[in-house]
Amino acid sequence: MQETALDFVIAALQKIRQTSDRLPRASRLSIERLRFVAPNKADLLAPIRERVRICTKCPHLASSRTQTVFGVGNPDAELMFIGEAPGADEDKQGEPFVGRAGQLLTRIIETMGFTRGEVYIANILKCRPDTPPGSFGNRTPTPLEMQTCRPYLVEQIEIIQPKVLVALGAVAVEGLLGSRGTMRELRGRWHSYSGTPLMITYHPAYLLRNQTPSEKRKVWEDMLQVLERLERPITERQRNYFL
């Protein structure tokens, strides 16, 4: 858009030069401002992604991972979701929230009126927490692991500059804010991360374990607050929706 404006001004100046006895004038500062093109956020994220890809700050995670899981979605997103760490499916595919919990998160996003590609999704940890041989399931990240990996997420947030952040679960809250609390105390009301509105809600995996309508409704009520903060239209069907 900036380049188009510059071309327009240059063409206008040339036309004035051709049709008028008076020479057109434009300050150097004005021309430089028109030349400015805002940095492409995807380009800004790329070197961070590469640093994450080769990161060995946590040697035990670097040696056990299949690959790192940086983040996915629109670098210009208004809405950013933050989870705790990749699981087995994410470690295999290199993308956050692709397992059963991720499928539920996608459904939530789509019911909000977005596509998955319109928001941005990332985790506190970029590596799957290692587990003992022969064990099943996923391990909760340690505070030290989250503290070590957190700067990457901070950089992502600073570049993307979403209008609203959503933290999924108490572990993600601890990794992001450095404080602990019960979800009963934290969810359903607005918090702040470096001046950005932060909504805390249950992790989709919790809803897979607790499929009562009341728990699902709590998450949806949190998402309705997010839509209102983003000034997105909310239909009557959305207001009455249960996950």
C-alpha positions in Angstrom: 0.0 0.0 0.0 2.9 2.4 0.9 4.6 1.7 -2.5 1.3 2.4 -4.3 1.1 5.8 -2.5 4.7 6.6 -3.5 4.0 5.8 -7.1 0.9 7.9 -7.1 2.8 10.9 -5.7 5.7 10.5 -8.2 3.2 10.4 -11.1 1.4 13.5 -9.8 4.7 15.4 -9.5 5.7 14.4 -13.0 2.3 15.6 -14.3 2.7 18.9 -12.6 6.2 19.3 -14.0 4.8 18.7 -17.5 1.8 21.0 -17.3 2.9 23.9 -15.1 5.6 26.5 -15.3 6.2 26.1 -11.6 8.4 23.2 -10.5 6.7 20.8 -8.0 8.2 20.5 -4.6 8.2 17.6 -2.1 10.4 17.5 1.0 12.9 14.7 1.4 11.2 13.7 4.7 7.8 13.3 2.9 9.3 11.1 0.3 11.1 8.9 2.9 7.9 8.5 4.8 6.2 7.3 1.7 9.0 4.9 1.0 8.6 3.3 4.4 7.1 -0.2 4.3 6.0 -1.8 7.5 8.0 -5.0 8.2 6.4 -8.3 7.3 5.6 -10.1 10.5 6.2 -13.5 8.9 9.7 -12.4 8.0 10.3 -11.2 11.5 9.1 -14.5 13.0 11.3 -16.6 10.6 14.7 -16.1 12.4 13.0 -16.8 15.7 11.6 -20.0 14.3 15.1 -21.0 13.1 16.6 -20.3 16.6 13.9 -22.5 18.1 14.5 -25.2 15.5 18.2 -25.6 16.6 17.7 -24.8 20.3 19.5 -27.0 22.8 18.9 -24.9 25.9 17.2 -27.9 27.5 19.5 -30.7 26.4 17.1 -33.4 27.7 14.3 -32.1 25.5 16.5 -31.4 22.5 17.7 -35.0 22.6 14.2 -36.5 23.0 12.1 -34.4 20.6 11.2 -35.3 17.0 11.1 -31.7 16.1 10.3 -28.3 17.7 6.8 -26.9 17.5 7.0 -23.1 16.9 3.5 -21.9 16.2 0.9 -21.7 13.5 -1.5 -19.2 12.1 -1.8 -15.6 10.9 1.2 -13.4 12.0 -1.3 -10.4 11.8 -3.9 -12.2 14.0 -6.1 -10.2 16.4 -6.5 -13.3 18.6 -3.7 -15.6 19.9 -4.1 -18.8 21.8 -1.4 -20.1 24.1 -1.1 -23.6 25.4 1.5 -25.3 27.7 3.6 -27.7 25.5 3.4 -30.0 22.5 2.1 -33.5 22.9 3.0 -36.7 21.0 0.9 -35.7 17.9 2.4 -32.2 17.9 5.9 -33.5 18.2 5.3 -35.8 15.3 3.7 -33.1 13.0 5.5 -30.0 14.1 2.3 -28.0 14.6 0.6 -27.1 17.9 -2.8 -28.5 18.9 -3.3 -31.2 16.2 -4.4 -34.0 18.5 -7.9 -34.5 20.0 -7.6 -31.4 22.2 -6.4 -29.5 19.1 -9.5 -30.7 17.1 -11.7 -29.4 19.9 -9.8 -26.1 19.9 -10.3 -25.8 16.2 -14.0 -26.3 16.7 -14.1 -23.6 19.3 -12.3 -21.2 17.0 -14.6 -21.9 14.1 -17.7 -21.5 16.2 -16.3 -18.1 17.2 -16.4 -17.2 13.5 -12.7 -17.5 12.7 -10.8 -20.1 10.7 -7.8 -21.7 12.3 -5.6 -19.9 9.9 -7.0 -16.5 11.0 -5.8 -16.8 14.6 -2.3 -17.6 15.9 -1.6 -20.7 18.1 1.5 -21.3 20.2 2.8 -23.0 23.3 5.0 -21.9 26.2 7.3 -24.8 25.4 8.5 -25.5 21.9 9.6 -29.1 22.6 7.5 -32.0 23.9 8.4 -32.7 27.5 10.3 -36.0 27.7 8.8 -39.0 29.3 10.4 -42.2 30.8 10.7 -45.0 28.3 7.6 -47.2 28.0 5.4 -44.5 29.6 2.3 -43.1 27.9 0.7 -39.7 27.9 2.3 -36.3 28.3 4.3 -34.7 31.1 3.6 -31.3 32.5 6.5 -28.9 31.8 8.6 -27.9 34.8 8.9 -24.3 35.9 12.5 -24.2 34.8 11.7 -25.5 31.4 9.0 -22.9 31.0 11.3 -20.1 32.2 14.0 -21.2 29.7 11.6 -21.4 26.7 9.4 -18.4 27.6 11.6 -15.7 25.8 10.7 -17.3 22.4 7.0 -16.8 23.1 7.5 -13.3 24.4 9.2 -12.5 21.0 6.3 -14.0 19.1 3.7 -12.0 21.1 5.7 -8.8 20.6 5.8 -9.3 16.8 2.2 -10.5 16.3 0.8 -7.9 18.7 -2.6 -9.5 19.1 -5.5 -7.5 20.4 -6.5 -10.4 22.8 -4.6 -13.3 24.3 -6.2 -16.5 25.5 -4.3 -18.8 27.9 -5.4 -22.4 27.9 -5.1 -23.9 31.3 -3.3 -23.2 34.6 0.1 -24.4 33.3 0.0 -22.0 30.4 -0.9 -19.2 32.8 2.1 -20.1 35.1 4.4 -20.1 32.1 3.1 -16.8 30.8 2.6 -14.8 34.0 4.9 -16.6 36.3 2.1 -17.1 38.9 0.1 -20.0 40.0 -3.6 -20.2 40.8 -6.6 -22.5 40.4 -8.7 -22.2 37.3 -11.7 -21.6 39.4 -10.0 -18.4 40.6 -8.5 -17.4 37.3 -10.9 -18.1 34.5 -13.9 -16.0 33.4 -12.5 -12.6 34.0 -10.0 -10.3 32.3 -6.3 -10.3 33.1 -3.5 -8.4 31.4 -0.1 -9.4 29.9 2.1 -6.4 29.1 -0.9 -4.3 28.4 -2.7 -6.9 26.2 -6.1 -8.2 27.5 -5.7 -11.8 28.6 -8.6 -14.3 29.0 -7.8 -17.5 30.9 -9.9 -20.5 30.2 -9.8 -24.3 30.5 -7.5 -26.3 28.3 -9.4 -28.3 25.7 -7.9 -31.5 27.1 -9.8 -30.7 30.4 -13.0 -30.6 28.5 -12.2 -34.0 26.9 -11.9 -35.4 30.5 -14.8 -33.5 31.9 -17.6 -33.5 29.3 -20.3 -32.1 31.4 -22.4 -29.3 29.7 -21.7 -26.9 32.6 -17.9 -27.1 32.1 -18.2 -26.7 28.4 -20.5 -23.8 28.8 -17.9 -22.0 31.0 -15.3 -22.1 28.2 -17.8 -20.8 25.7 -18.8 -18.0 28.0 -15.1 -17.0 28.2 -15.0 -17.0 24.4 -18.1 -14.8 24.2 -16.2 -12.3 26.3 -13.3 -12.5 23.9 -15.6 -11.8 20.9 -17.1 -8.8 22.7 -13.6 -7.5 23.5 -12.7 -7.8 19.8 -16.0 -6.1 18.9 -17.0 -9.0 16.7 -20.7 -9.5 16.0 -22.3 -12.3 18.1 -25.3 -14.1 16.8 -28.1 -15.4 18.9 -27.1 -18.9 18.0 -23.6 -18.2 19.3 -24.9 -16.8 22.6 -26.9 -20.0 23.2 -24.2 -22.4 22.0 -22.8 -25.3 24.0 -19.6 -27.0 23.0 
